[in-house]
Amino acid sequence: FDRVDVEAQGDPEAPYRDVAITLREAKPWRFEFGGGYDTDEGFRGFVTIGQDNLFGTRRSIALRERVSQKGNLTELQYREPWIFGTEWQAEAVGFWQSTQEIGYVSDGLGMTFTVQRELLRELFRPEEPTDHPKSLRAGFRYRLQQYRRHDIEPDLVQEGGIEERNDLVTSVMPSLSLELRDLPSDPRRGSYHYTSFEFGTTALGGTVDFVKFRLEDSFFIPWPPPTVLALSSRLGLAAPYGISNALVIEDRFKAGGSTTVRGYKLDKVGPLDSAGNPLGGNFALIFNIEWRFPIYRWLGGVTFFDAGAVTPKVKDFSLNDFYPGVGGGLRITTPIGPIRLDVGYAIRQVEQDNRIQVYLSIGQAF
C-alpha cells in the first residue's frame, strides 16, 4: 500500500468508537533505470520493468537487464509472498549471463528457486524506531546452471585444466542469516552473521559433485563515538567428491579487490597460472578491519587493514598464504549508501602488479 489513514469516529467520550481505515494501493507497475561506475566492473547500467501486485495478491514479476564493461545479465524474477498461506516466501529467477572473467569468457544459463522466512520474530524488535528491523532468516535454494567457457587463454588450459566444455551444476543450499545491524547499507552498530552449506550432485542431473561451506561474520562497534570500528571475517571451504576431481572454476573461491583484500587487483590473491590468471581454490579465509570516522557532514574517512588467503585445497593452507593490504579512503553519504573511494597498498608483491590500487564503488566493503 502507498498510504494508510486511521481515524476514530463519533463521540470522543464514548466507551466504544468506530474506526475508519482508508487504504490507498501503491501503483503496481514500476520502471527503473540507472548507471554508474565500479572499479571491478567498469561502467555499468541497468533497466527494470516490473509488476509488484499481480492479481491484487502482492505477487510480483520483473524483467531486468544489467550491462557492464565486464558482461551482461538478463533476469526474469517471480516472487511469491506466502507459499500456501504460510510465512515462507519464494522467489524463482531465470537468467542468462555472459561475463568476461580474467583469462576466459563464461556464459551461463540457468535458474534458481529460493524459499525463506523469518524465525523468532518477536525476539528481534529494533531498539529504536529508526533502526532497521532485526531478523533471523532461514533459507533454502535450488540451483540449476549451465556454464560454457570460451576464449580461454592457453596457460589456463595447460596449467589449470580449464577446458571449453559445458558444465551443468545442480545443487541445493540451506542457509541461515542473522541481521542485527542498525542500517545495513551503512551500519553504525550491531552485527551480521551468515552461514550456508551447498551440496552439488550428479544425482540431480548435473555433471559435477561438490560440497561448499561459507561462514561470514561482521561486527560494528561505535568506539569511540561517533567513529565506528568495523570487523569482518569470511571463511570458505569446498571439496569435490564422487566423479569430480575439481570444482568448476566459476564456483571456486577467489579474493583480491575492492570488497575482499584491498591493495591487490581483482581475484589476484591466491593460485595463479604463469600468465597471472587466477585459478581460484577450495579454501578461503579473509579478515578485514576498518576504522570509520566523520570528517564534515556528509563526508567521512576510513583507514583499513585487510588480509586474505586462498589455496587450491583445504589441506594446503598455511600462514604463509596470507596476503595483507593496508590503506585509507573517503566516504560520501548518499540515500542509497556511501560512495566509496579507497586506496590500498599491497604488503606482498604479486608478480608485476602495482602495489598501489585505487577502488571506486558504491556501498561499504563489508
N, C-alpha and C positions, 0 to 999 in steps of 0.2 A: 504494500500500500504506500501511496505517496503522502497521505495525510490522515490523521485520526483525531477527531474532536469529541470530547466527552463533556456533557453539560447536564447538570441537575435541573429537574423541572419542579414546578409547584411551590408551595409554601415552605420557606426555609426552616420554619419552626415545626413542621410536621415530623412525626417519628419515622415515617417511611415516605420516600420520594421516588418518582420515576427518574431514570437516567436516559438521556438521548445520546446515542453514539452515532456519529456521522463518519463514514469511511469514504475515502476517495482513492480509487485504484490508480497505481502508477501506470504510465504508458508502457505497454508490453514490448514494443519494438525499440531496439537501440542500434545505433550505427556509430562505431568508434574508429578512429584512426590516429596514428601518431608516428613519431620518428625520433631518432636520437643517435648517439654515438657511444660505443663501448670499445675499450682497448682490445679486448679479446675478439670481438666480432666486427669491428669497424662500424661504418654507418649502417643503420637498420631502421626498418619501419614495419608497421602492421596495419591491417584493416579488419574489422569485425562487424558482422551483421548478425543480430540475434533476436530471439523472441523469448521473453522471460516469464510468460504466463500462458502457456499453451492450454487451450480449452478452459481457462479460468482456474487452473489447478496448481499454479506455481511451478509446473514443469517448465524446463527451458531447453532451447536448442540454439546453437550458434555455429556459424561458419567463420573461420579465422585464417587469414593468410599473413605469414610473417616472413620478411625478406631481409637479409643482411649480406654483407660482403663475404661472409663465410658460407652462406647457403640459404635455403628456404624451407619453410614448414607450412603445410596445409593441414588444418584440423577441422573435424566436424564433431561437435560435442553435444551430448544429450544428458540432462540431469533430472533425476527423479528424487524429489524431496522426502518422500515417505514410501518405503517399499512395503507393499501390502498393509498400509496403515500403521507401520511401526516407525520408530525413530531412526531407523537405518536409512541413510542417504546413499544414492547410487549415481555413478557417472560412467558413461560409455563414451570413448573417444576413438574415432578412426583417424588415421593420419598418414601422410606421405611426406618424406623429407629427403633432402639432398644436402650433404654437409661436406665442405672442404676441410678435411682433417689434415694434420701435419703428416705429409708423406703419402696420402691417398684420398680418394673421394668415396664416401659411404652413402649409399642410397638406402632408405628404409621405408617399408610399407607395413602397416600393422594396425593393431587396436589394443586398447586396454579397457578393462571393466573393473571398477573400484566401488566397494561399499564401505561406509564408515559411519560412525556415530559417536556422540559424546557419552562418557561414562562419569558417574558420580558428580553430576552437575551441581548439586546443592552444596558440595564441598568447595567449589571454586568460584564463589562470588567475588567480584572485584572489590578491593578495599576502598577505592574512590569511584564516584560516579563517572569520572572522565577516563578511568582505566579501561584498557581492552579486556574483554571477558576472558577469564581463566578457564582452562579446559583440559581434560584428559580424554584423548581421542583414540579410538581403535579403528583400524582399517584392514582391508584385505583386497589385494589387487591380483587380477589375472592378466598376463601379458602374452600377446601373440605378435611377433615381429620378425620380419624377414629382412636380412641385410644383404646388400650386393655391393661389393667393392670393385673399384676400377681405378685406372691411372695410378697404380701403386708404384712407388719408387723401387728400383732394383734391390737396394740394400734391405728394405723391409721384407722383400720376398726371400732373399738369401739368408738373412740373419734372424728375422722374426717369424719366418714361416707364414707370412700373411699372403693369402692367395686370392685370385679373382674368382671367387665362388660364392654361391648363395648359402647363407646360414639361416636357419629358421630357429628362433628362440621361443620356447613356450615355458612359462614359469608362473608360479603362484607366490605371493609375498604378503604375509601378515606384518602389520606394523603397529607401533604404539607411540604416541607423541603427547608430551605434557607441556602445555603453554602457560607460563607464569609471568610473561613479560608485561610491562605496563603499556608498551606501544611497540608492536613487532617491527615496524618499519624503522624505528629509531629509538630503541629502548634506553631508559634511564635506570631502571632497576628490575629485578626479577631474574628469571632463568628460562631456558628452553631445553627440552630433552627429547631425543628421538632414537628409536631402535627399530630395525627391520631384519627379517630373515627371508631371503629369496631362494626358492628351490626350483631350478630349471631341470626339466626331464624330457627325455625322448618318449616317455610313456604318454605324454600329452600331444604327441605328434611332431615335436621338434627334432633337431639334429644334434643338439648338444646337451650334456648333463653337467650341472654345476650346482654349487651352493655358495651363497654370498650373504655376509653378515655386516651390518653397519650399526655403529653406535656414535651418537653425537650429543654433546653437552655444551651449553653456553651459559655463562653467568655474568650479570651486570650489576655492579656494586657502586652506589653513589659515595665514592671515597676519594678525597674529601669532597663534599658537595660544594659547588654544583658540578664538579668533574665526575666522570664515570670510568671505573676500571672494568674493562670487558675481557673475559677469559673464555677460550673455546678449545675443545679437544674433539678430534674426529678419528675414529678407528674403523678400518675396513679389513675384512678377512674373506677370502674366497678360495675355492678349490674345485677343479674338475673331478669327475668320477665316471664310472661306467665306461661308455665307449669313447669318451672325450679325454684328450690329453692336455687341453688348454681351453681357457675361456675365449670367446670371440673378442677381438681387440676392442670393440665398442663397449664391452661390459667390464673391462679391466679398470682398476683404479689408476688414476693419474693425479699429479699435483704440480704446482707451479703456476703462478699467475695472480690476478688481482683478488681472488677470493680464497686462495689456499696458502701459498708461500710467496709473498711479495719479494721482489729483488731478482726473480727468475722469470723467464719467458713462459708462456702458456705450456703446461704439460712437460716442462724440461727437467723436473725433479723426478729422478728415478731412472730405470733402464732406458738406454738409447742405443740405436744402431750406429755403425761407423759414420753415417751421414748426419747424425744428430736427430733422427726421427724418434719420437717417444714410442716405446713398446708397451708401456703400462705394466701392471703387476697384480699379484694376488694379495698383496699386503700393503696397507697404507696407514700411516699414523701422522697426524697433523696437530700442531699446537699453535695457538695464536694468543697474544697478549696485546691489548690496546689501552692506552690512556687517552680518553676523550675529554676535551676541555673547551669552554666557550672563549671566544675572542671578542666579538662585538655583535650583539643582537643575533642576526641570522647566520653569522659566520663562526665556525668552530675549527678546532685543530685536533690532531691526533699524533701520538708517537706510538710505534708498534715494534714488536718482535715476533717473527714467525719462524717456525721450524717444521720440516716435514720429511718423511722418508717413504719411499715406495720400493718394494723389492719384488722380483719375479715370483718367489714362493714365500710362504709364511716362515718356513724354517731358515730362510736366508737372512732374516733381519738381524742387524746389529747396530750399535750406537753410531758406528762409522757411516751409516747410510743416511744420517740426518743432514739436511741442507738448511742452514739458518739464514735468515734475512732480517734486516733492520731498516727503519726509515720513519718518515712522517708524512703528514698530509693535511689537507684542508677539507672542510665540510660546509656546504651551503644548504641550509634548511629550506625545503620546499614541501608543499602539501602531499606529494607522492613519495617522500623520502629524501634523504640528503643526496646532493650531487657530490661525488667523491673524487678528489684528486690526490693520489698517493705517489710518493717517490720512494722506491725500495732499493736497498743495496745488498747484493749477494755476498755473503761472507765466504762462501766456497765458489770457485770459478767453475762454470760449466762450459767446457770446450772454449770456443772463441766468443761466446756471448758477452755482451756488455754487462758489467756488474751493476750498473745503474739502470733501473727500469722505471718508466712512468706509466701510471694507470689512471684512466678516466672512466667513470661509470656512474650509475645511479644506485643508491642503496648502500648500506654498510657492507663490509667484507664478510661479516657473520652476525 
